[in-house]
Each structure stands twice: as structure tokens, then as C-alpha cells.
């Protein structure tokens, strides 16, 4: 499920015409973030499972224990902590009424009105605000000398801060500018927190999948994923190599992949191949996966690959960090095959919205009262509702439409109605947030 949200985000990006996307998933236990760059998920050369390194390329997903069920506590130094311990499914948050007594992010959202007292699943899962307030009072508010509402705000903001820090590490430390990205928010609590953790990151726009789809978006990604295969060949040597050797390596890998695809005994509607080489400077231990252009390999290809490697290296480590005089080594030659087995969605060919207000960069000046207005767009599917400008608070419909802790005048509301719950959406953060199919 870790990579399912990234694949689901890739499918949605194809419909909406986005090339660079940050996928954010706030689940019950964890907060996860992945990147889609130029239409493709960012990959990692390996992963660690139960402390064992796995030398196989995987979708790069960053994660921390800061989900809806993350436990809030006060440490010995008087600092508020959220996670990584979780209330788990049983007993769950205190507001579930299943015996849990420790407060969670979900309890804070209920106290603040972000979650409706109607409960979850259209009211079939009742929630108790009294139990949530008592848990927050005992474990957070009284130890910190705060009111229950103030403690709930603090829990909510800590989650946003932790998620924002992870996003900065995932995007900025990878050498990318967040302003070039759109953020997708999903998971059970993603829509409730997305404006908070994206407001200072500087993304251009936040997209929330429509209604109940958000909570099951990772499962959708798994169901919509293509068959992906890879073949690797290890040949540690100085680079560049002769173009004949380079071509022979990839011819061999392509033949291996074709045999693997044939063994699937499935009629694929589309197959794409991608060539990569893991390169590093001599005497270094970390390599970078460099993608080769989809062109014929020539005598000039080796030098072009080294130039790509150096551009990528300096983008990540800073201008002038490269040192070609140290020599470049090729570690692994790799070819990936991605094969589609399902019919493309009818929505995938829908037109990209054009009659839409251009998104603004996120800044403090953008969060003034003058920006509290709704905007609209033409959705790619007829079932998609309009969009609203960024949410700072999601709560049940009320006559004033303002957060319960706010003493300022009510913000002008924009209404979005999902399949089970109506939300009052204010716009203090200045981010364009819209629902999508």
C-alpha cells in the first residue's frame, strides 16, 4: 500500500495534466509522501525491510508515524509529542468508545470540529466528543496548562508541522523546487490537514480526490497499476564505455524483459521500455540512477550520459560539487518495462480544465482576508464538483461557518458536499484546493 498512493497519483495526474506531483497520504498510523517528476514516480535503488537491505528498485516513499491514530503525549521536558506510537485499530482513538483513553490526532480533529459529531461512515460509526475532550484534558491540556481547545489546536498544528518537515526533506533535499509541484492529498485524514502542511512548502495547488475516494486512494492505485518488470546487469567499470558494449548490454536486458513479458500470458495494450545506468564518482559509495534518452545509442551516447549524471549530481549536491577528474564508474545497467493490462479509464482522455484561475504561489501575504473567496473550474468528469480555495478548517455546516477557536469575523464559506458529509470550507491559507475524480 505504500506505493499504491503514488501510482494512484500518477493515474490522476494523467487525467488532470500534471507532470510534477507530491503525493501525501495521512492514514491511521503514518504520513507518507512520494514524488512524481515529469510524469513518472521517483524510484529508489533499494529499500530496507525489517532492517534487511533489499537490492531491488522500488518507488521511493518517505514515511513517519504521524497519522490520524498517532498518540499525543507530553514528555518529561514538557514538550508536546505526536506519535510515532499509535492507538492502532483496537482500541483506537478515545472518541471511538472502544476503551482507548489516550488522545490522538483524530480526537483533536473531532474537538476542533474538523470531524463531524455525526461520526464516520455516514453516521454508522459514532464518535464521542466528550471522550475525546477528556482524553486531551488529562494527557495534554492539564500537563501543559492549556484549555482543551488550545491543546487540540496544538496537536493539530504539531501534525501539520511534522508532515511539512517530511515534505521539505522529500522534495528539497532531492534537489527539486516545491513551487514546481502540485500536491495530492488523500488517506482518511489527508483532506483535513493538506492546507496546513502545504501552506509553507510553496506548492502551487492542492488536489483532493472526491468524497470517499480519498480514503481508499492507495487501494485504487494498486488496482490501477500496470505490470512493471525490470532486468539488471552488473558490470562495474570505468565510464564511458564503448558504445558497442553499451548497446550490447541493453540488447541483452531487453531480450530478458521480453521473455518475462511473454511468460505473463497477458495481452498488454501498451509496453514502454526505459534504460538506466547507476553511476557514481570513483571512491564514492552512493550512486545515482541516470535515465538514458529513448534514442539510438551512438558513439556520443557515453559522453551524453556522463553529462546527465553530472547535471543530476550537481542539482542534488550543489553547483560545482561534481568532480569528473575523479573518474566515473558504472555499477549497474538496468532496463524497466511497464505494460498496461487494463483498458484506459474513460476519464483519462477527458480534457484538462482550462477555465480556471491560475494558482498563486503560497506565501504569508496570500493568506489575507482579501483572498477568502471561492473559485470554480470545469471538471474533467461530469460527476466532479467545483473547487474551493484552500481550506484552513473543515467542519460541519453552521450558521457562522468559522472554526470554534476563532474570535474573528466568519470567513465567507464555500460549500463542498461529499457523499456522506457536508463541509464548511474557509480559506485562510491561500492555497487553491479542489476536488478531483
C-alpha positions as CSV (number, residue, x, y, z in Angstrom):
1,X,0.0,0.0,0.0
2,X,3.0,2.3,0.4
3,X,3.5,2.7,-3.3
4,X,-0.2,2.5,-4.2
5,X,-0.9,6.1,-3.5
6,X,2.0,7.2,-5.8
7,X,0.6,5.0,-8.6
8,X,-2.9,6.4,-8.0
9,X,-1.5,9.9,-8.1
10,X,0.2,9.1,-11.4
11,X,-3.1,8.0,-12.9
12,X,-4.9,11.1,-11.6
13,X,-2.1,13.3,-12.9
14,X,-2.6,11.8,-16.4
15,X,-6.2,13.0,-16.3
16,X,-5.5,16.5,-14.9
17,X,-2.4,17.2,-17.0
18,X,0.0,17.5,-14.1
19,X,3.6,16.5,-14.6
20,X,5.1,17.1,-11.2
21,X,3.2,15.9,-8.2
22,X,3.8,15.4,-4.4
23,X,1.5,12.6,-3.2
24,X,0.6,12.9,0.5
25,X,-1.2,10.2,2.4
26,X,-2.4,10.7,6.0
27,X,-3.6,7.3,7.2
28,X,-4.4,5.8,10.5
29,X,-0.8,5.3,11.7
30,X,1.5,7.0,9.2
31,X,2.1,10.0,7.0
32,X,3.5,9.1,3.6
33,X,4.9,11.2,0.8
34,X,6.1,10.3,-2.7
35,X,7.2,12.3,-5.8
36,X,6.1,12.1,-9.4
37,X,8.6,14.0,-11.6
38,X,7.9,14.6,-15.3
39,X,5.0,12.1,-15.1
40,X,7.0,9.2,-13.6
41,X,7.4,8.1,-9.9
42,X,10.8,8.8,-8.4
43,X,12.5,5.5,-7.7
44,X,15.0,4.3,-5.1
45,X,17.7,1.8,-6.0
46,X,16.8,-0.3,-3.0
47,X,14.9,-0.5,0.2
48,X,15.1,-1.8,3.8
49,X,12.5,-4.4,5.1
50,X,12.8,-5.3,8.8
51,X,16.4,-4.0,8.8
52,X,17.4,-6.1,5.8
53,X,18.5,-4.2,2.7
54,X,16.8,-5.3,-0.5
55,X,18.8,-4.6,-3.7
56,X,15.8,-4.0,-5.9
57,X,14.5,-0.8,-7.3
58,X,11.3,0.5,-5.6
59,X,9.1,3.5,-5.6
60,X,10.6,6.0,-3.2
61,X,8.2,6.7,-0.3
62,X,9.0,8.8,2.7
63,X,7.1,8.0,5.9
64,X,6.7,9.0,9.6
65,X,4.4,7.8,12.4
66,X,2.1,10.9,12.3
67,X,-1.3,9.7,11.2
68,X,-4.8,10.0,12.4
69,X,-4.3,7.5,15.2
70,X,-0.9,8.9,16.4
71,X,-0.9,9.3,20.1
72,X,-0.4,12.7,21.7
73,X,1.6,13.0,24.9
74,X,3.8,15.3,26.9
75,X,7.3,14.2,27.6
76,X,9.4,14.8,30.8
77,X,10.6,18.1,29.4
78,X,7.1,19.5,29.0
79,X,7.1,19.1,25.2
80,X,4.1,18.0,23.2
81,X,4.8,14.9,21.2
82,X,2.6,13.3,18.5
83,X,3.5,9.7,17.5
84,X,5.2,7.5,16.5
85,X,3.2,5.3,18.8
86,X,-0.3,4.7,17.5
87,X,-3.7,3.8,19.1
88,X,-3.9,1.1,16.4
89,X,-7.3,-0.2,15.2
90,X,-8.1,-1.6,18.7
91,X,-8.8,0.2,20.9
92,X,-8.3,3.2,18.5
93,X,-8.8,6.8,19.4
94,X,-10.5,7.7,22.6
95,X,-13.5,9.1,20.7
96,X,-14.3,5.7,19.2
97,X,-15.5,4.5,22.6
98,X,-13.7,1.2,22.4
99,X,-11.7,1.6,25.6
100,X,-9.0,3.9,24.4
101,X,-8.1,6.6,26.9
102,X,-5.1,8.3,25.3
103,X,-5.7,11.2,22.9
104,X,-4.9,11.0,19.2
105,X,-4.8,13.4,16.2
106,X,-8.3,12.1,15.4
107,X,-9.6,13.2,18.9
108,X,-8.2,16.7,18.3
109,X,-9.9,16.9,14.9
110,X,-13.2,16.0,16.5
111,X,-12.8,18.6,19.3
112,X,-12.0,21.3,16.7
113,X,-15.0,20.4,14.6
114,X,-12.9,19.1,11.7
115,X,-14.6,15.8,12.1
116,X,-18.4,15.9,12.4
117,X,-20.1,14.6,15.5
118,X,-22.3,12.6,13.2
119,X,-19.4,10.1,13.1
120,X,-17.8,8.2,10.3
121,X,-19.2,6.0,7.5
122,X,-22.3,8.3,7.2
123,X,-23.0,8.1,10.9
124,X,-22.7,4.3,11.2
125,X,-19.5,4.8,13.3
126,X,-20.5,7.2,16.1
127,X,-17.8,9.4,17.7
128,X,-17.9,10.8,21.2
129,X,-16.6,14.4,21.7
130,X,-16.9,14.0,25.4
131,X,-14.4,11.1,25.5
132,X,-12.1,13.0,23.1
133,X,-12.1,16.1,25.3
134,X,-11.5,14.1,28.5
135,X,-8.5,12.3,27.0
136,X,-7.0,15.5,25.7
137,X,-7.6,17.2,29.1
138,X,-5.9,14.5,31.2
139,X,-2.9,13.8,28.9
140,X,-2.2,17.1,27.2
141,X,-4.2,20.1,28.4
142,X,-3.7,19.8,32.2
143,X,0.1,19.0,32.0
144,X,0.7,22.0,29.7
145,X,-1.7,24.4,31.5
146,X,-3.9,24.8,28.4
147,X,-7.6,24.6,27.8
148,X,-8.9,21.6,25.9
149,X,-9.4,23.6,22.8
150,X,-5.9,25.1,22.9
151,X,-4.5,21.6,23.4
152,X,-6.4,20.3,20.4
153,X,-5.1,23.1,18.3
154,X,-1.6,22.3,19.4
155,X,-2.0,18.6,18.5
156,X,-3.4,19.6,15.1
157,X,-0.5,22.0,14.4
158,X,2.2,19.5,15.5
159,X,0.9,17.0,13.0
160,X,1.0,19.7,10.2
161,X,4.5,20.7,11.2
162,X,5.8,17.1,11.3
163,X,4.2,16.4,7.9
164,X,5.6,19.7,6.5
165,X,9.1,18.8,7.7
166,X,8.9,15.4,5.9
167,X,7.8,17.1,2.7
168,X,10.7,19.5,2.7
169,X,13.1,16.6,3.2
170,X,11.4,14.6,0.4
171,X,11.3,17.4,-2.1
172,X,14.1,20.0,-1.3
173,X,16.8,17.5,-0.3
174,X,16.1,15.6,-3.6
175,X,17.0,18.8,-5.4
176,X,13.6,19.9,-6.5
177,X,11.7,23.2,-6.1
178,X,8.3,22.7,-4.4
179,X,6.8,25.6,-6.4
180,X,7.0,23.4,-9.5
181,X,4.7,20.8,-7.9
182,X,1.0,20.2,-7.3
183,X,0.2,18.3,-4.1
184,X,-2.4,15.5,-4.0
185,X,-3.9,14.8,-0.5
186,X,-5.6,11.6,0.4
187,X,-6.0,9.0,3.1
188,X,-8.5,9.2,5.9
189,X,-7.1,12.5,7.3
190,X,-5.3,13.9,4.2
191,X,-8.1,16.3,3.2
192,X,-8.3,17.6,6.8
193,X,-4.6,18.5,7.0
194,X,-3.4,19.2,3.5
195,X,-3.7,23.0,3.6
196,X,-1.9,23.1,6.9
197,X,1.2,21.0,5.9
198,X,1.4,22.5,2.4
199,X,0.9,26.2,3.2
200,X,4.6,26.9,3.9
201,X,6.0,24.4,1.4
202,X,5.2,26.7,-1.5
203,X,3.3,24.2,-3.8
204,X,1.2,25.8,-6.4
205,X,-2.0,23.8,-5.8
206,X,-3.5,21.0,-3.7
207,X,-5.9,18.4,-5.2
208,X,-8.2,16.2,-3.1
209,X,-9.8,13.2,-4.6
210,X,-13.6,13.4,-4.4
211,X,-15.5,12.2,-1.4
212,X,-14.9,8.7,-0.1
213,X,-12.3,8.0,-2.9
214,X,-9.7,9.9,-0.8
215,X,-9.6,7.3,2.0
216,X,-9.3,4.4,-0.4
217,X,-7.0,6.1,-2.9
218,X,-4.0,3.9,-2.3
219,X,-6.1,0.8,-2.9
220,X,-7.3,2.4,-6.2
221,X,-3.6,2.9,-7.1
222,X,-2.9,-0.8,-6.6
223,X,-5.9,-1.8,-8.7
224,X,-5.0,0.7,-11.5
225,X,-1.3,-0.2,-11.6
226,X,0.4,-1.6,-14.7
227,X,2.6,-4.7,-14.8
228,X,6.2,-3.4,-14.1
229,X,9.3,-5.6,-14.6
230,X,13.0,-4.8,-14.5
231,X,16.1,-6.5,-15.6
232,X,19.6,-5.7,-14.3
233,X,23.2,-6.4,-15.3
234,X,26.1,-5.7,-13.0
235,X,29.3,-4.6,-14.8
236,X,31.5,-2.4,-12.6
237,X,33.8,-0.5,-14.9
238,X,35.0,3.0,-15.7
239,X,32.6,5.1,-17.7
240,X,32.1,6.0,-20.5
241,X,32.4,2.6,-22.2
242,X,32.5,1.8,-25.9
243,X,29.1,2.4,-27.4
244,X,29.1,-1.1,-28.8
245,X,29.4,-2.5,-25.3
246,X,26.6,-0.2,-24.1
247,X,24.3,-1.3,-26.9
248,X,25.0,-5.0,-26.2
249,X,24.2,-4.7,-22.5
250,X,20.8,-3.1,-23.2
251,X,20.0,-5.5,-26.1
252,X,20.6,-8.4,-23.6
253,X,18.4,-6.7,-21.0
254,X,15.6,-6.1,-23.5
255,X,15.6,-9.7,-24.5
256,X,15.3,-10.8,-20.9
257,X,12.4,-8.5,-20.3
258,X,10.6,-9.7,-23.5
259,X,10.8,-13.3,-22.2
260,X,9.4,-12.2,-18.9
261,X,6.5,-10.4,-20.5
262,X,5.8,-13.4,-22.7
263,X,5.6,-15.6,-19.5
264,X,2.8,-13.3,-18.2
265,X,0.4,-14.7,-20.9
266,X,-1.5,-11.5,-20.9
267,X,-2.3,-9.3,-23.9
268,X,-0.9,-5.9,-23.0
269,X,-2.3,-2.8,-24.6
270,X,0.9,-0.8,-24.2
271,X,4.5,-1.5,-23.4
272,X,7.2,1.1,-22.7
273,X,10.9,0.5,-22.0
274,X,13.2,2.7,-20.0
275,X,17.0,2.3,-19.8
276,X,19.0,3.4,-16.8
277,X,22.6,3.2,-15.5
278,X,23.7,3.5,-11.9
279,X,26.7,5.8,-11.9
280,X,29.0,7.2,-9.2
281,X,32.3,9.1,-8.9
282,X,35.2,6.8,-8.1
283,X,35.8,6.2,-4.4
284,X,32.2,7.1,-3.5
285,X,29.7,4.6,-2.2
286,X,26.4,6.2,-3.3
287,X,25.4,6.0,-7.0
288,X,22.7,7.8,-8.9
289,X,20.3,6.2,-11.4
290,X,20.7,8.1,-14.7
291,X,17.9,7.6,-17.3
292,X,19.0,7.3,-20.9
293,X,17.1,9.1,-23.7
294,X,14.9,7.0,-25.8
295,X,17.2,7.3,-28.9
296,X,19.6,5.0,-30.7
297,X,23.0,4.5,-28.9
298,X,25.8,6.2,-30.8
299,X,29.5,7.0,-30.2
300,X,28.4,10.2,-28.5
301,X,26.0,8.5,-26.1
302,X,28.6,7.7,-23.4
303,X,29.6,11.4,-23.0
304,X,26.0,12.5,-23.0
305,X,25.2,10.0,-20.2
306,X,28.1,11.4,-18.1
307,X,26.8,14.9,-18.7
308,X,23.4,13.9,-17.5
309,X,25.0,12.3,-14.4
310,X,26.9,15.4,-13.6
311,X,23.8,17.6,-14.0
312,X,21.8,15.4,-11.7
313,X,24.7,15.2,-9.2
314,X,25.0,19.0,-9.0
315,X,21.3,19.5,-8.8
316,X,21.2,17.4,-5.7
317,X,24.5,18.4,-4.1
318,X,25.0,21.9,-5.3
319,X,26.6,23.7,-8.2
320,X,30.3,22.8,-8.6
321,X,30.0,19.7,-6.4
322,X,30.9,17.4,-9.3
323,X,34.5,16.3,-9.9
324,X,34.9,14.5,-13.2
325,X,38.7,14.2,-12.7
326,X,38.0,11.6,-10.1
327,X,36.6,9.3,-12.7
328,X,33.0,8.0,-13.2
329,X,32.1,4.4,-12.6
330,X,29.2,2.4,-14.0
331,X,27.8,0.0,-11.4
332,X,24.5,-1.4,-12.7
333,X,22.8,-1.4,-16.1
334,X,19.0,-1.6,-15.8
335,X,16.0,-1.7,-18.1
336,X,12.4,-1.4,-17.0
337,X,9.3,-2.5,-18.8
338,X,5.9,-1.1,-18.0
339,X,3.0,-2.9,-19.5
340,X,-0.7,-1.8,-19.3
341,X,-3.2,-4.7,-19.0
342,X,-6.4,-2.8,-18.3
343,X,-8.4,-0.6,-20.7
344,X,-7.7,3.0,-20.1
345,X,-10.2,4.9,-18.0
346,X,-12.8,6.9,-19.9
347,X,-11.9,9.8,-17.7
348,X,-8.2,9.6,-18.8
349,X,-8.9,11.1,-22.1
350,X,-11.1,13.9,-20.7
351,X,-10.0,17.4,-21.5
352,X,-7.8,19.2,-19.0
353,X,-9.6,22.1,-17.3
354,X,-8.8,25.4,-18.9
355,X,-11.3,27.9,-17.4
356,X,-9.6,28.0,-14.1
357,X,-8.0,30.8,-12.1
358,X,-4.2,30.3,-12.3
359,X,-2.8,29.1,-9.0
360,X,-0.7,31.6,-6.9
361,X,2.4,30.8,-5.0
362,X,1.9,30.1,-1.3
363,X,3.0,33.0,0.8
364,X,2.0,34.7,4.0
365,X,0.7,37.7,2.1
366,X,-1.6,35.3,0.2
367,X,-3.4,34.4,3.4
368,X,-5.0,37.8,3.9
369,X,-8.7,38.3,4.3
370,X,-9.0,39.5,0.7
371,X,-8.1,36.1,-0.6
372,X,-11.1,34.4,1.2
373,X,-13.1,33.7,-1.9
374,X,-14.2,30.7,-3.8
375,X,-13.2,29.9,-7.4
376,X,-14.5,27.4,-9.9
377,X,-13.3,25.3,-12.8
378,X,-14.7,22.9,-15.4
379,X,-14.1,19.4,-14.2
380,X,-12.8,16.6,-16.5
381,X,-15.7,14.3,-15.5
382,X,-19.3,15.4,-15.1
383,X,-19.5,13.9,-11.6
384,X,-16.8,16.1,-10.3
385,X,-17.9,19.1,-8.2
386,X,-16.3,22.6,-8.3
387,X,-13.2,23.6,-6.4
388,X,-12.6,25.8,-3.4
389,X,-9.7,28.0,-2.4
390,X,-7.6,26.5,0.3
391,X,-9.1,25.0,3.4
392,X,-7.8,26.1,6.8
393,X,-10.7,24.4,8.6
394,X,-13.1,21.7,7.7
395,X,-16.2,21.4,9.9
396,X,-19.9,20.6,9.9
397,X,-22.2,23.2,8.4
398,X,-23.1,26.0,10.8
399,X,-24.6,29.5,10.7
400,X,-21.3,31.3,11.2
401,X,-19.0,28.9,9.4
402,X,-15.9,29.5,11.4
403,X,-13.5,27.4,13.5
404,X,-14.7,27.1,17.1
405,X,-11.5,28.6,18.4
406,X,-11.7,31.7,16.2
407,X,-12.9,35.0,17.6
408,X,-12.6,36.9,14.3
409,X,-15.4,37.5,11.9
410,X,-16.6,34.5,9.9
411,X,-14.9,33.8,6.6
412,X,-17.1,33.7,3.5
413,X,-17.9,30.0,3.1
414,X,-17.7,27.8,0.0
415,X,-19.7,24.6,0.3
416,X,-18.5,21.2,-0.8
417,X,-20.8,18.2,-0.3
418,X,-19.5,14.7,-0.4
419,X,-21.5,11.5,-0.4
420,X,-21.9,11.4,3.3
421,X,-20.8,14.7,4.9
422,X,-21.2,18.4,4.2
423,X,-18.2,20.6,5.0
424,X,-17.8,24.3,5.6
425,X,-14.6,25.4,4.0
426,X,-12.8,28.6,4.8
427,X,-9.7,29.9,3.1
428,X,-7.1,31.3,5.4
429,X,-4.1,29.6,3.8
430,X,-4.3,31.0,0.3
431,X,-3.8,27.6,-1.4
432,X,-6.1,26.5,-4.3
433,X,-7.6,23.3,-3.2
434,X,-10.0,21.4,-5.4
435,X,-11.7,18.1,-5.5
436,X,-11.0,15.7,-8.4
437,X,-12.4,12.4,-9.6
